[in-house]
Amino acid sequence: MRAVPDESPAGAGCFLSVFSDGASRGNPGPAGIGGLARNAAGEIVLEVWEYLGETTNNVAEYYALIRILEESAKLGCDSVKVHTDSQLVANQVVGSFKVKSQALRPLVARVRALLDAYRTVQVDYIPREKNIECDRLANRGINEGLAGLREPILEKGERSLF
């Protein structure tokens, strides 16, 4: 994770755009997450990347959104626009799609709880080609994990649930 010092927005009226992407090499396979937050001027104020261990792409997509929302909450903004290249995540979070997978239900609930902290929220699906930076971060997480530079953030038993 990287925060840009002294440029982070804070306070009421503050707006963030958050972007997230999960990647899995195989389904399930080695997985990573990437996310970034931009302030109202479009400047990157936060980046996250992690190695999950072995899990599915859908789980990786949710963990990517959870991690960037957790870190973004520390910036103190009251409005957020979420951008994800997962149609499943975008539609499940807003309630357009039912959450059929028992394994995904707690992840959807966590995302919704994190979004409840904001005064205004918008969730948008974006095409993959508009989310290249987060894909790069997610793959960085996988590469660092496979190289032994990062420990998986999901416990072995937790990964096997998905």
C-alpha positions in Angstrom: 0.0 0.0 0.0 1.1 3.5 -0.7 -0.5 6.8 0.4 0.6 10.0 -1.1 1.6 12.3 1.9 0.1 15.7 2.4 -2.2 15.3 -0.7 -4.9 13.2 0.8 -8.3 14.8 0.9 -10.2 14.9 4.2 -13.4 16.0 5.7 -17.0 16.7 4.7 -17.6 17.4 1.1 -14.5 15.3 0.2 -15.0 13.0 -2.8 -13.1 9.9 -3.8 -13.2 7.7 -6.9 -12.0 4.2 -6.0 -11.0 1.6 -8.5 -10.5 -2.1 -7.8 -9.5 -5.3 -9.6 -8.9 -8.9 -8.5 -6.9 -11.4 -10.5 -6.6 -15.1 -10.3 -4.3 -17.2 -12.5 -6.6 -20.2 -12.8 -10.0 -20.4 -11.1 -9.0 -21.1 -8.4 -5.4 -20.2 -8.6 -2.8 -17.8 -7.2 -4.7 -14.5 -6.7 -4.0 -10.9 -6.0 -5.8 -7.6 -5.6 -5.2 -4.1 -6.7 -6.9 -0.8 -5.9 -6.5 2.9 -6.1 -8.2 6.0 -5.0 -8.3 9.3 -6.8 -9.3 12.7 -5.3 -11.7 15.1 -7.0 -8.8 16.5 -9.0 -8.1 13.0 -10.4 -4.8 12.6 -8.5 -4.0 9.2 -7.1 -4.0 9.5 -3.3 -3.8 5.8 -2.4 -2.8 2.5 -3.9 -3.1 -1.0 -2.5 -1.9 -4.4 -3.7 -1.9 -7.7 -1.9 -1.3 -11.4 -2.5 -4.3 -13.5 -1.5 -3.0 -17.0 -1.9 -5.0 -19.4 -3.9 -8.7 -18.5 -4.5 -11.2 -17.7 -7.2 -11.5 -14.7 -9.4 -14.8 -13.6 -7.8 -13.3 -13.7 -4.3 -10.3 -11.7 -5.5 -12.6 -9.1 -7.0 -14.5 -8.7 -3.7 -11.3 -8.6 -1.6 -9.9 -5.9 -3.9 -12.9 -3.7 -3.4 -12.9 -4.4 0.4 -9.2 -3.5 0.8 -9.4 -0.2 -1.1 -12.6 0.8 0.7 -10.9 0.0 4.1 -7.9 2.1 3.3 -9.9 4.9 1.7 -12.1 5.2 4.8 -9.0 6.5 6.7 -9.0 9.5 4.4 -12.2 10.8 5.9 -14.2 11.6 2.8 -18.0 11.5 2.7 -18.6 10.7 -0.9 -17.3 7.8 -3.0 -17.7 6.5 -6.5 -16.7 2.9 -7.0 -15.4 1.6 -10.3 -15.0 -2.1 -10.8 -14.5 -4.2 -14.0 -16.6 -7.0 -12.5 -20.2 -6.9 -13.6 -21.0 -9.5 -10.9 -19.5 -7.3 -8.1 -21.2 -4.1 -9.3 -24.6 -5.7 -9.7 -24.5 -7.7 -6.5 -23.4 -4.7 -4.4 -26.2 -2.5 -5.6 -28.7 -5.4 -5.4 -29.5 -5.9 -9.1 -28.2 -9.5 -8.9 -28.9 -12.0 -6.2 -26.0 -13.3 -4.2 -26.4 -17.1 -4.8 -22.9 -18.1 -3.6 -22.8 -18.7 0.2 -19.1 -17.9 0.1 -19.7 -14.5 -1.4 -22.4 -13.4 0.9 -20.1 -12.2 3.8 -18.0 -10.4 1.2 -21.0 -8.5 -0.2 -22.1 -7.7 3.3 -18.6 -6.3 4.1 -18.6 -4.1 1.0 -22.1 -2.8 1.8 -21.1 -2.0 5.4 -18.0 -0.1 4.2 -20.1 1.9 1.8 -22.7 2.7 4.5 -20.1 5.0 6.1 -20.4 7.4 3.1 -23.1 10.1 2.7 -23.2 9.5 -1.1 -22.2 6.4 -3.0 -22.2 5.4 -6.6 -21.1 2.0 -7.9 -20.2 1.7 -11.6 -19.1 -1.2 -13.8 -16.3 -0.1 -16.1 -14.6 -2.1 -19.0 -11.3 -3.9 -18.3 -9.4 -1.5 -20.5 -10.4 1.4 -18.2 -9.0 -0.4 -15.2 -5.5 -1.3 -16.4 -3.7 0.4 -13.4 -5.6 -1.9 -10.9 -4.9 -4.9 -13.0 -1.2 -4.1 -12.9 -1.4 -3.7 -9.1 -3.3 -7.1 -8.7 -0.7 -8.8 -10.8 2.1 -7.2 -8.8 0.5 -8.7 -5.7 0.5 -12.2 -7.3 4.0 -11.8 -8.6 5.3 -10.7 -5.2 3.5 -13.6 -3.5 4.8 -16.2 -5.9 8.3 -14.8 -5.5 8.0 -15.2 -1.7 8.0 -11.4 -1.1 4.5 -11.3 0.3 2.6 -13.7 2.6 -1.0 -14.5 1.5 -3.5 -12.4 3.4 -6.1 -15.1 3.4 -5.6 -18.0 5.7 -5.4 -21.5 4.2 -8.8 -22.5 5.6 -10.4 -19.3 4.5 -9.1 -19.8 0.9 -10.5 -23.4 0.9 -14.1 -22.1 1.6 -14.2 -20.6 -1.8 
